[in-house]
């Protein structure tokens, strides 16, 4: 998981790659995740590429849609299905 400093110098979590990793491991297409969350594919792509900030509500919805705990999206390291 990457981090990026914001304007105040604090590290910001970048969890988009974890979302993509788990979505792929669960064999869920971006289109299917987008439909289940009532978002566009572009919106999912933007979240996975850390181009847009993600809300806690979105994190919860994504974790339910791909059937993993929210905490897993914050973990660094290898994925275990």
N, C-alpha and C positions, 0 to 999 in steps of 0.2 A: 504494500500500500504506500502510495506516495504522499508526501506532505508538501504544502506550499505556504510560504509566509504571506500573511495579509499585510495591509498597510501599517498595522500596529506592531508588526514583527512577530506575532504569534503564529505558530504552526497550525495550518488548516489541514484536516484530514481529507484525503482524496480517495474515496471508496468506489469510484466508478469501475475501476478495474476488477474489484472484488465482485461487484454486481455482474459484470460480464462473465467473469470466471465461473461463478456459480450458475448463472443462467445457461452457459454452455455445458457445464458438467451435468446439469439436469436435463439437457437436450431440449431446451425451450428456445424457440425462435424469438428474435426481437419483436417481430410482428405479433406473435401470440402474447407476449408479455405486455406489449402496448395495448392490445385489445382488452386484456383482463384488467388493466389499470385505467382504461378509458383515456389513454394518452396516444399521441402519434408516435410512429416509429422514430421520427426525428427527435422527439422529446426524450425517448429512451436512449437513443444514441448520444444526445447531449449529456444526459446523466452519466452514462458509462464512460464518456470521454472527459468528465469533470468540467464541462463547459457551462453547466448551470448548477446552481446550488440545489441540494436535495433537502427536503423537509423531513422531519421525524415521521410525519404521517405517510409520506411517500416511502420511506424506509420500511415502515411497518407493512404497508401494502405489498411492497416488493418481497419482503421476507415471507409473507403469507403465500404470495403467488408462486414463489420458487421453493416453498416448503423448507425454509431454513430459519433458525433463530436470528433475530436482528443483530445480536452480538457477533454472529459469525461474519457479518459484513464489515466489521471493524478489525478483524483478526488479520495479522500478517503471517504469511507462511503458506505451506502446502495445504491444499483442500483435501478433506477426507469426506467422502459421500457416505 
